[in-house]
Amino acid sequence: MPKRTLKSLLLSLAVITVFSVTTHAADTIKVGILHSLSGTMAISETALKETALMTIADINAKGGVMGKKLEPVVVDPASNWPLFAEKSRQLLSKDKVAVVFGCWTSVSRKSVLPVFKELNGLLFYPVQYEGEELEKNVFYTGAAPNQQAIPAVEYLMSKDGGTAKRFVLLGTDYVYPRTTNKILRAFLKSKGVAEADIMEEYTPFGHSDYQTIIAKIKKFAGTGKRTCVISTINGDSNVPFYKELGNAGLKATDVPVVAFSVGEEELRGVDTKPLVGHLAAWNYFMSVKNPQNTAFISMYKAWAKKQKLPNAAKVVTNDPMEATYIGIHMWKQAVEKAKSTDVDKVIAAMAGQTVKAPSGFTVTMDKKNHHLHKPVFIGEVRADGQFNVVWKTSGPVKAQPWSPFIPGNSSKKDEPM
Amino acid sequence: MIKRMFSFFLLAAALLGTTGPAWSGRAVSPGIIETLAGEDSDAKIEAINRLVRDMPDQALPVLTAMADDSLSIADGRLVIMDGDTATDAVSGETLDPAPDNPEAITVNNRVRSKIAECLSALNLFSKDRDARMTSAADLSENPAPESLSIIEKALSAEKDSEITVKLHVARNKILLAASDPTLRIKAARALADNPTPSTRQLLAGLLLKNGDDFMEPDPDVQAAAAESLRSIDRQLAVGDTLGQIFTGLSLGSLLLLTAMGLAITYGVMGVINMAHGEFLMIGAYAAFAVQSVFRSRFPEYQDAYLLAALPAGFLAAALTGMILERTVIRFLYGRPLETLLATWGLSLILIQAVRTLFGAQNVEVANPAWMSGGVAVLPNLILPWNRIVIIGFSIAVLAAMWAILNLTRLGLFVRAVTQNRAMSGCVGVLTGRVDTLAFGLGAGIAGIGGVALSQVSNVGPDMGQNYIIDSFMVVVLGGVGQLAGAVWAALGLGVVSKFLEGWAGAVIAKILVLVFVIVFIQKRPQGMFALKGRTVESGS
């Protein structure tokens, strides 16, 4: 008898679960979140997962999208590039998500691209990257090279930036740094910088011993011309790099380092006092003052406290987090405009969407090229790990995914094929 | 430029005392405040010049605060913010209550260099010897042409010989741009005695071509500069080579620390221990845990946490090791393939356990203050303290381990059991217990290595995976069962890979080292030092 009750109990439980799942699924929209929560990229990507969850919770609290609640599906691709493709296939074909917010490194984006094209999924990619890509299934809410790398180098060559004449291009060995440096090399050549005044160096992912490289930089800098370092180092390698930079006494007034993948979040684990004056170029800094940003920061701080994130009292916001926030809101607006979560209809509705961004500017999705029009900021590291904005554009800049500095790009169309 | 020179002339005049100190107490004019808070760097530099010229007494605190990013503007006054307390920058009185919404004055690198320049000039006449020394050293690195008269004035008043040397360097650097070629030649020759990268840079700058002409028009000066440059290059080359050897030794000492534990568990005991990297990781996390305890309980002794972390790291890893030995590994002795798989499984379990306990993200382990920064041995050779400490530490651990294996009863037992288990058992050695203790010792040493690693690299659940290959490489290359072999292999690999890295880049260097090890092992499978023992296995 007891056995039978147990059986029937289990059976009814199962029925209830199945039933509740089906009714549940009917009035929610599933969205995928694809960020590394472990491995070398976790230092950067974990905060993006939190931002996405926060934004989704906020949208749900305000009534959801078309009256339906958003249901986040979080997966961990563990900084493992093939795993990114597997997990995105799982999100699209098993979980049937309407949209995926995710990826940081370009190598992970390249790994998931075929999956999104094959299954006609929709990916919002929130990080600055090297360009050279324009896919129908992807919206790029980070910066293209002309919205980050090129202005930063122009600044270093200007009087305020220190009139740099010699350039060290230092990066992690994968597609983003290699392509960015290819563009920068062509750009520098067009400005009359000689081949001998450019040094290119790469390190593997997770590299932790930067002694030799810093010694090389010092030597390269000692030739009578102002030298600067352009860093495309990604992930947790940045911590030992900046530690070594501080210990070796390489000051920003001698050899400034401008970084494209280092923000407030990456500097959290570093003593920033020896690093004052080193630079970063982004489309957003936490230190920017405006009402949208104040609201964004306090929202994230409250979220961190509620979720009991480690060091919740000291959490920071950064550019890719802002881009994630913008992306989710734009997708929501596009869905409401299209009155459907159908991928093709949403893609059509995305053109021309605008969001009042925490950067203080209204950013617009380009009508054709799937990239945002964003402002550019250049900031110097402060002793407290925040950035002082020392230069910015007067307004949003249109993205050029096909950089004119790469031969053959002029004939490419500024819209997905 | 003319304007700048004029202002510096006035700065000099102010400092020389020709203008009296009648300015003290005068309020900073609103014009200066507005430009200091503005966006335009040119205007800001001009305002700094005016400040120094008009009010040298107040300029010092204002510029010092500006350099520290603590200068703000509130209610039309310059305020120095220190946490929540505000001080009026001009009068020096504390403002109570502190003004609301002080607006911080931001400076960029260009303005910051300017401020540093002015501060050096202002501090040259300080009563404090260290302050004078610092500013003389700053000036000797990067002197502004306009500060020549101040430097000469300071030279005539300065008694301290070290400071005088620095000031002469600064003076000669400025005179390189003098209009009189004989002065330029003299300066170029004198600078040969100052073999620093900044001097090299300056002299090399003279020999650069601007279009078809050299930056330095006079051929005699060119020759003098070229000669000094050669002499400096010779002296700098020494520093470069020493620097490369040092980085190699520092990498080698890290490899040694990470491999030493494996030299016992794999080298002496013969367990193919794939979980070795995880013992390193446990040690590093122990350092993190001890640091957290110190931060919350004994904030005043924070810098000493590392000393407490060493025994903690040892114990945590040794205990884990002994438990694993008792429960899993001891049943697999003599079955290398199963050991390999089992320890690999254990490593995955340990990684996941730590991930669950501490989170998947890296944790922050800070260098104590005494391990930050570096010591300048030569002008172009700065040795970071954390690396020096780790080299010394690895020597200490090596000595301790040698002593344990060769001087203690436990060491004797370990050697006896690994050489002839049956015979040791017969004469009354508790072989099972010795195995457990030996494995615990190896794991504990790995834990200590992990504490050292936490000071130079990232601490995360997967960190051990980065070191397991290197550790096996060291032990196999050195010759299994050999401590001395491991030492030579670690230092050799460190120095070789650093020289390769300097020559071919980090990515290629890693590949070349692996290729080298593969070739070496093929030619000499027993490693660098073959064990010439009478172990039971080798006899059979």
Interface residues (C-beta under 8 A of the other chain):
Chain A: L37 S38 G39 A42 I43 T46 D76 K159 D160 G161 G162 D173 E201 Y202 T203 P204 G206 H207 S208 D209 Q211 T212 I213 A215 K216 K218 K219 A221 G222 T223 G224 K225 D236 V239 P240 K243 E244 G246 N247 A248 G249 A252 T253 P256 R268 G269 D271 P274 V276 G277 P310 E380 R382 A383 N388 V389 V390
Chain B: S41 D68 D69 T106 V107 N108 N109 R110 R112 S113 A116 P197 S198 R200 Q201 L202 L203 A204 G205 L206 L207 L208 D240 G243 Q244 T247 S250 L251 R355 G359 A360 Q361 N362 E364 A366 N367 S372 G373 G374 A376 N380 I382 P384 W385 N386 R387 V456 S457 N458 G460 P461 D462 N466 K498 E501 G502 G505 A506 V507 K510
